[in-house]
């Protein structure tokens, strides 16, 4: 049974990553892991090159699919792509609902899966039928004996309109992280410093993710009003003080997720 930890997969071609992030924007949800960027979860589901399949469809469309190898096909993804524009028209995840509202074991069992279908605005769900058909083609390793195997227990459709794809206000997870420290507005908080040596250290660090570039993130902090004082800046990093409080911001691009930017904001001692 899959758990909800993030695992590193083979990187995809940047063009596909970018098409997926343009489609998903800042949408988030609990599919492969608790509350995270939908774009990252789609890219993760498409990441295994040896298991990737392509299918030509009418009207210049193509279905591209793959799955997360550590979970034997129990977590997989597919996208419908317009070959003329390169745009993603619809996407789908087969998952075990590994999120906050899952069963006490953390995920659904091997025999029950959820199909989540995501539609570009104006794209009729009937045109997403190839994704439904794909979801029912269960990998051999997921099929048990005597007719026991994975079944799609629930199918849900989500239209990727502006209400879902634009950034929502960030809710700080604890009062210890000062509200004086601005957080990049088009981002999602995905953790504190879990590997910190003390609780005090953990409460001084927030980790965020965005589909914007590191350059866009650092530009936000360089243009604050009132501006940062005593600025130190280098590639992917900026530090300074504001209202007497010193903090730093560092950005990194995961090797296996080139269209995602990780942000770490830390309040100084």
Order of alpha helices (4+ residues) and beta strands (2+ residues): alpha-beta-beta-alpha-beta-beta-beta-beta-beta-alpha-beta-alpha-beta-alpha-beta-alpha-beta-beta-beta-beta
